[in-house]
Amino acid sequence: MSEEQNTRKNKCKRVALVLALLVLSALLTYAVDLLLRPKYMGEVTEGALTAEYYQAKGRHQVLFVGDCEVYENFSTVQLWREFGINSFIRGGAQQLVWQSYYLLEDALRYETPDVVVFNVLSLMYNEPQNEAYNRMALDGMRWNSSKWNAIKASMCEDENMIDYIFPILRYHSRWNELTSEDFKYWFTKDTVSFNGYYLRTEIMPAGEMPPARPLADPKFGDYAMAYLDLMTELCQEKGIKLVLIKSPSLYPHWYEEWDEQMVEYAKAHDLLYINMLNIAESEIGIDYNVDTYDAGLHMNVTGAEKCASFLGKILVEKYGITSARGDKKLEAYWAEVEKRYDEAKNA
């Protein structure tokens, strides 16, 4: 072998070694990054909800977007059992309207539902609120332009995009906070929802709510309403029916002035708006003594099943949503979901 060939061979070895070290360093960094991130598998599991959408099966005929008033108040399993509706809830704790918009935009990369249901309570917020809630809503999104824009719209003053791109920069100080849970869920996580529905079985009767504070300005903010407009336009472009709801949670207070704006908006855009709070007991059958787990703020599983039954009937009768039963793979998937659901419900 000539000296030139030896030199070339040695150079190739050095390049291969450098590349191998770079790959190993990247893998180690990623592994450490995963270890340091919050796992949302303990007390606060809501941060795991966003990512679970990508593991769901079949085209969803109905997608919900919104805050805790959807992911705790509507049983997707009840919609399947009673109507054969394959649905998913893309909801998160204090999920802001622009986050709901971008989560919907993200979902439409994979499917086109027949109906999108949006809970309107989040219109009360017209600006970013809290990094912890931003993280719970957005960390689980797959990277694409929707996630990028959702982060830009949501960041508080002390947040930086680079910390979302490289979470290790944000969570590097968690070394001294690591627990056995971080190691248990280092690479895999449990499924905490039932197609986005967060099941609760406790019962805490509703008591007297705090008095409603006077509104400084009863009009919803321009920023929030601009994103509702974008959601409306996106659904129209895709041929999707948009349904606006106010779910039957008693608090935060839903003001009459806010309700009037929703009635007017729905009329102007030819949308269905349902204030379920006004008909919770009379038409939906909610009993606030037994159907809530936290004194009326959210529904427990019996309340969520009643809400799903009420809304499912409208989806079938008004929008012609038909049963998805007959798809063997989908039925097998839902059989597993139902099994987990019944175990959790009867635990």
Secondary structure, DSSP 8 states (H G I E B T S, - for coil): --HHHHHHHHHHHHHHHHHHHHHHHHHHHHHHHHHHS----SS--GGGHHHHGGG--S--SEEEEESHHHHTT--HHHHHHHH---EEEEE-TT--HHHHHHHHHHHTTT---SEEEEEGGGGG--S---HHHHHHHHTTS-SSHHHHHHHHHH--TT--HHHHHSHHHHHGGGGGG--HHHHHTSS-----SBTTB------------------S--S--HHHHHHHHHHHHHHHHHT-EEEEEE-S---S---HHHHHHHHHHHHHTT-EEEETTTTIIIII---TTTSBSSTTSSB-HHHHHHHHHHHHHHHHHHH-----TT-HHHHHHHHHHHHHHHHHHT-
